[in-house]
Amino acid sequence: MFENLHEQPADKILQLMQAFREDPRKDKIDLGVGVYRNAEGVTPVMRAVKAAERKWWEEETTKVYTALAGEPAFCDAMIGLVLGDAVERDAVAAAAAPGGTGAVRQGFELMRMANPKARVFVSSPTWPNHLSMLDHLGIEAVPYRYFDADTCAVDFAGMLEDLETVHAGDVVLLHGCCHNPTGANLNLTQFKAVIELLNAKRATPMIDIAYQGFGDGLTADALATRAVAAGCPETLIAASCSKNFGIYRERTGILMAVSHDIGRRAVVQGNLAHLNRQNFSFPPDHGARMVTLVLSDPELRADWEAELEEVREGMIALREQLAAELQRLTGSDRFGFVAEHRGMFSRLGLAPEVVETLRVDHGIYMLGDSRINIAGLNSQTVPVLAQAIVSAGG
Ligand code: LMR
């Protein structure tokens, strides 16, 4: 049987992670995978999460199964965090999933169950795993213009033009904030224009929100998702807790299906639970439990929000430093967009040969499309990167 298997294409992000690990150079710099690192290069367990774990260690009395859709308290807490009071609670069906990726995957499967003909419109570029999951599921992915390679900003006119071709029943995948891989984001006015267009076309938005709190703040980063959920009849939302709670390996995420036709909620909820049962049965609990504890305890929550804000401000400071350093070295504003982008990533617009030279000659690892993880830098390595970009002919 196994002789029928063929090799799978390597995941570029994970491949780069491996190459970095194997590089013996001491001064190498990892700007690859989207993992937050502090100035010491450490991905810490957040203070509030650690405190919640201590508390839970004392309080936990059983490890018996939870509910198929995850603990209702987790779903309520996350619906509150992402959607605030933008929609009625009764409009939301939700299920915990193994990480944001698991939630995206369940979302794709739910839409395919509801409409096997649905195509998914994806930004060009998007997170590579969106494309490979769609391919794996046999769902047609249709790219829409998103990133203007000349300005390194959003090509909004191109995006709207391409979205004009969506059909009723198609799904349009949007990044709620902190676009991965570009760092270039729509503003709220632009999101509102997208909402109008999708409603006119009777297409369904699906939002992937993995970096809430890393861009302009916890509430500001949720505003677009809230506007879409409030403004469209139906919305799918996949939210990750990996990054903003720093619990990557705990695999904690949630899929929400919002419908303003409240009578549909029970059936949608049943389908979400069914999908969990078919794919992995009960979702992981530990990370979800920590998130629930942090969000529901005012002291833990305040400390978590404060630490997340430090993380966010740190990334903005690094962006400003890098843009200023490149301005100083090149004498031009060509890289000014780095300070305007938001979230963990920026696509620098460097040629593949430059990216290669940076890796081979300077030990600086970034994705082949020149996406960098801003949080892989610190104030000492920013000038090193800027100088290397200039030396490599970027
Ligand atoms: C990334 O884009 O680097 C992260 O979302 C991690 C991953 O799984 O790809």
Boltz pocket constraint, residues with backbone or C-beta under 6 A from the ligand:
constraints:
  - pocket:
      binder: B
      contacts: [[A, 13], [A, 32], [A, 33], [A, 34], [A, 35], [A, 127], [A, 129], [A, 180]]
      max_distance: 6.0
